[in-house]
Amino acid sequence: MVKKATKKRVRREWTKADIKELKVHSKARTPVVKIAKMTKRSVGALRQKALNLGIGLGHQR
């Protein structure tokens, strides 16, 4: 049996600039997938942070 290589996850703290950028994208209704590629964060991480901040994300609000 061949063991599958696991991807090492690196946690990055949310800076004030990151949060500001997320809020701008929220107002602009930028698709979450596009934000994820720009910020190099997962869609789940973006959604969790938006939920904690109390802002909507993506087009479904």
N, C-alpha and C positions, 0 to 999 in steps of 0.2 A: 504494500500500500504506500502510495506516494503522499507525503504530507503537503498540503496546500500552503503556499507562502501567505502569511497574513500581512496586511498593510499596516504599517506603524502610523498611529494617529498622533498628530502634534496639536496640542491645545494652544490657541493663541488668545490672549486677553483682548477684550473689546476696549479700544481706546475711545476717547471722546470724539475723535475725528471719524472713527468707524460708525459710531452711533449717529452722528450728524449726517453722514452719507446715507445711512439706512433710512433716516427720516425723509431725506430729499427724494430718494427713490420711492418711498411710500407715497408721497404727495404726487409724484409724477406717474404713479401706477406702472412702474417698470416691472416686467415679468420676473418672477422669482428666479427662474433658471438663469436669466441674463445677469441678475445681481450676483448670483452664486459664482458665476464665471469671473466677473469683474473683481469681486472681493476675495476670491479663492477660499470660500467657505461653503459648507454644504447647505442644501436647501433646508434641511431640518434645523440646522444651527440658526439660520436666518429667521425661520418661522418662530423658533423658541424665543429668540431675542425680541422679535417684534411683539410677541404675546406678552412678554415680561414688561415691555415698554408701553404696552397698551395701544399700539398702532397697527393699522391694517397693512397687509402686504399682498402684492399681486393684484389680479383683476377681480377676484371673488371677494366681495366685501359685504 
